[in-house]
Amino acid sequence: MDEADKMNQMVKKLLTLNQLEFGNEIVKMERFDVTELINGVVNSSGILLSQNEIQVEFDGTESLYVWADEFKLEEVITNYLTNAIHHVGGGEKKIQIRIDHRRDGKEVCVEVFNTGNPIPDEALPNLWTKFYKVDKARTREYGGSGIGLSIVKAIMEMHHKACGVKNHENGVEFWFTLDTAGEK
């Protein structure tokens, strides 16, 4: 049953990616609070976080409104957080989520950092490629398909915004940018 569930999830992700890549998906731009969205994704992952004794740091108290497709952005944040959960390591398992303001407050950068081993430099350009896995044995443990980051890239391209990854000495940071939408 576990294998059938993994296959079902992979087929769903492939269908989503196919629709994104071939332009069959429509971006429904709306104004929403990205802080509230991130808090919701973190809360829905609460059981998995506590089971794995992972500490999440996010100052999710200040509302920040952006322009984007909220449903698709939830997919991006969920993919980044899920990857961080599965690849967190080090003595203190920690995930930090930050929102940095850029371009005189007209753009924000959402960053999801997890402690652990950096990604080998030669693997960095391939992370966004369908079915690419850095550690095949490890992704098999939790059912990773190598499709999630391809979906992230396709969604961000639909928004005409950037996304990327950056190694740190003590972990990895994935990020994406969004346009701000002002105050309430």
C-alpha positions, 0 to 999 in steps of 0.5 A: 500500500505504501508503494501504491501511495508513493506511485500515486503521489508521483503520478499527481506530481508529474501531471501537475508538472506537465500542465505547468510546462505546457502552459495549461495552467493559468496563474490567478494573481491575487493579493494575500498575506504570505506570512499567513500562508507560511504559518499555515504550511508550517502548522500543517507539518507540525506532526512531522516536525515534532516526530523528527524533533526539528525546530522551526524558526519563523517570525510569522507575526507581521502581515506581509501582502504579496501578488501571486497565485496563492494556491501555486505559492503554497505548493512552492512553500510546501515543497521547500519545507518538505525538502528541508524536513527530509534533509535536515541534519547536524547536531541541532535539527533546525529549519529557519524561514525568513522573509527579506525585503528587496528593491526598496520594499517592492519585492521580497525574498522568502528563504527556507534554510535547513541545517545539515550537509551542503549539496555538492557543487556539481549537483546544484545546477541539476536540482531543478531537473526532473527526476534528479536526486542528489542522494538516491538512497536517502530519497527512497527512504521517504519516497522522494521522486525528484519532481518537487523542485521542477514544479517549483521552478515551473511555478516561479517561471509562470510568475516571472520571478526567481528561485534558487539554492545557496549552500552554507557551511552548516546547511542549505538555503532555498529561496524565491522572490515575489512582488509586494502588494502594500498594506491592508 
